[in-house]
Amino acid sequence: MTRKVCLDTIISKFDNCWGEPKTMLKIRLRRVGMKKQPSYRIVVADSRAPRDGAYVDWIGHYNPRTDPPTVKLDDAKATKWLQSGAQPTAALERILKNLGVMDKASS
């Protein structure tokens, strides 16, 4: 009986009541560009996917090589995903705060 409770606890962390796996979405940078010339796409992806792997939605791009760094972002999509529960990575959270998107999403 104890073993069953432990397994149920472990399974409940990964599955919801319908048996579908819970997916944590992250808003993060996806590296594109040539060797030693990075540029990044801002994407919404499953947290388990690799950095340059599959993504759910593409919401903008970031080029750190320009002075100042260039950021193009669809504010409406970013706000929608943040309000839906997607978590930005630390680097992207700084970018979103500078653009004022985090303030829009929290209100």
Sine and cosine of phi, psi and omega as CSV:
sin_phi,cos_phi,sin_psi,cos_psi,sin_omega,cos_omega
0.00,0.00,-0.68,0.73,0.00,-1.00
-0.90,0.45,-0.65,0.76,0.01,-1.00
-0.88,0.48,-0.65,0.76,0.00,-1.00
-0.89,0.45,-0.66,0.76,0.02,-1.00
-0.90,0.44,-0.68,0.73,0.01,-1.00
-0.89,0.45,-0.69,0.72,0.03,-1.00
-0.90,0.43,-0.65,0.76,0.04,-1.00
-0.88,0.47,-0.63,0.78,0.02,-1.00
-0.90,0.44,-0.70,0.72,0.00,-1.00
-0.91,0.42,-0.71,0.71,-0.02,-1.00
-0.91,0.42,-0.62,0.79,-0.04,-1.00
-0.91,0.42,-0.41,0.91,0.05,-1.00
-0.94,0.35,-0.45,0.89,-0.08,-1.00
-0.96,-0.27,-0.35,0.94,-0.04,-1.00
-0.84,-0.54,0.56,-0.83,0.13,-0.99
-1.00,-0.01,-0.11,-0.99,-0.14,-0.99
-0.93,0.38,-0.28,0.96,0.03,-1.00
-1.00,-0.05,0.01,1.00,0.03,-1.00
1.00,0.08,0.07,1.00,0.04,-1.00
-1.00,0.05,0.61,-0.79,0.00,-1.00
-0.93,0.38,0.63,-0.78,0.09,-1.00
-0.96,0.28,0.71,-0.71,0.04,-1.00
-0.88,-0.48,0.82,-0.57,0.07,-1.00
-1.00,-0.05,0.86,-0.52,0.00,-1.00
-1.00,-0.06,0.64,-0.77,0.04,-1.00
-0.85,-0.52,0.60,-0.80,0.18,-0.98
-0.99,-0.15,0.88,-0.48,-0.12,-0.99
-0.52,-0.85,0.09,-1.00,-0.01,-1.00
-1.00,-0.03,0.72,-0.70,0.06,-1.00
-0.91,-0.41,0.88,-0.48,-0.11,-0.99
-0.96,0.26,0.76,-0.65,0.12,-0.99
-0.71,-0.70,0.13,-0.99,0.01,-1.00
0.96,-0.29,0.13,-0.99,-0.05,-1.00
-0.99,0.15,0.10,-0.99,0.03,-1.00
-0.86,0.51,0.77,-0.63,0.01,-1.00
0.89,0.45,0.28,0.96,0.08,-1.00
-0.70,-0.71,0.94,0.35,-0.13,-0.99
-0.96,0.29,0.55,-0.84,0.26,-0.96
-0.57,-0.82,0.39,-0.92,-0.18,-0.98
-0.76,-0.65,0.58,-0.81,0.21,-0.98
-0.99,-0.12,0.62,-0.78,0.08,-1.00
-1.00,-0.08,0.90,-0.44,-0.11,-0.99
-0.77,-0.64,0.35,-0.94,0.17,-0.99
-0.97,-0.23,0.85,-0.53,-0.08,-1.00
-0.64,-0.77,0.36,-0.93,0.12,-0.99
-0.90,0.43,0.67,-0.75,-0.07,-1.00
-0.90,0.44,-0.37,0.93,-0.02,-1.00
-1.00,0.06,-0.20,0.98,-0.03,-1.00
-0.96,0.28,0.50,-0.86,0.05,-1.00
-0.92,0.40,0.30,-0.96,-0.09,-1.00
-0.78,0.62,-0.72,0.69,-0.04,-1.00
-0.97,-0.25,0.35,0.93,-0.05,-1.00
-1.00,0.05,-0.40,-0.91,-0.06,-1.00
-0.90,0.44,0.50,-0.86,0.04,-1.00
-0.67,-0.74,0.32,-0.95,-0.05,-1.00
-1.00,0.05,-0.72,0.70,-0.07,-1.00
-0.51,-0.86,0.58,-0.81,0.03,-1.00
-0.97,-0.25,0.87,-0.50,-0.11,-0.99
-0.90,-0.44,-0.03,1.00,0.04,-1.00
0.20,-0.98,-0.17,-0.99,0.09,-1.00
-0.56,-0.83,0.33,-0.94,-0.08,-1.00
-0.67,-0.74,0.79,-0.61,0.03,-1.00
-0.85,-0.52,0.97,-0.24,-0.03,-1.00
-0.98,0.20,-0.14,0.99,-0.09,-1.00
-0.99,0.11,-0.22,0.98,0.05,-1.00
-1.00,0.06,0.28,-0.96,0.01,-1.00
-0.84,-0.54,0.94,-0.33,-0.08,1.00
-0.96,0.29,0.29,-0.96,0.00,-1.00
-0.84,0.54,0.66,-0.75,-0.04,-1.00
-1.00,-0.01,0.76,-0.65,0.08,-1.00
-0.77,-0.64,0.85,-0.53,0.14,-0.99
-0.89,-0.46,0.81,-0.59,-0.13,-0.99
-0.61,-0.79,0.67,-0.74,0.13,-0.99
-0.99,0.11,0.98,-0.19,-0.09,-1.00
-0.86,0.51,-0.64,0.77,-0.04,-1.00
-0.89,0.46,-0.71,0.71,0.02,-1.00
-0.91,0.41,-0.68,0.73,-0.01,-1.00
-0.88,0.47,-0.70,0.72,0.01,-1.00
-0.90,0.44,-0.67,0.74,0.01,-1.00
-0.86,0.50,-0.71,0.70,-0.03,-1.00
-0.93,0.36,-0.63,0.78,0.03,-1.00
-0.90,0.43,-0.66,0.76,0.02,-1.00
-0.94,0.33,-0.40,0.91,0.04,-1.00
-0.98,0.19,-0.19,0.98,0.06,-1.00
0.93,-0.37,0.05,1.00,0.05,-1.00
-0.94,0.35,0.67,-0.74,-0.05,-1.00
-0.97,-0.23,0.81,-0.58,0.06,-1.00
-0.98,0.22,0.48,-0.88,0.11,-0.99
-0.95,0.30,0.17,-0.98,-0.06,-1.00
-0.87,0.49,-0.71,0.70,-0.02,-1.00
-0.90,0.44,-0.68,0.73,-0.02,-1.00
-0.96,0.29,-0.49,0.87,0.06,-1.00
-0.89,0.46,-0.65,0.76,0.06,-1.00
-0.88,0.47,-0.68,0.73,0.01,-1.00
-0.89,0.45,-0.71,0.70,-0.01,-1.00
-0.91,0.42,-0.58,0.82,0.05,-1.00
-0.92,0.40,-0.66,0.75,0.03,-1.00
-0.89,0.46,-0.56,0.83,0.01,-1.00
-0.99,0.11,-0.21,0.98,0.00,-1.00
1.00,0.10,0.18,0.98,-0.03,-1.00
-0.96,0.28,-0.59,0.81,-0.01,-1.00
-0.89,0.46,-0.59,0.81,0.03,-1.00
-0.92,0.40,-0.65,0.76,0.02,-1.00
-0.91,0.42,-0.63,0.77,-0.06,-1.00
-0.94,0.33,-0.56,0.83,-0.04,-1.00
-0.98,0.22,-0.36,0.93,-0.01,-1.00
-1.00,-0.06,0.00,0.00,0.00,0.00
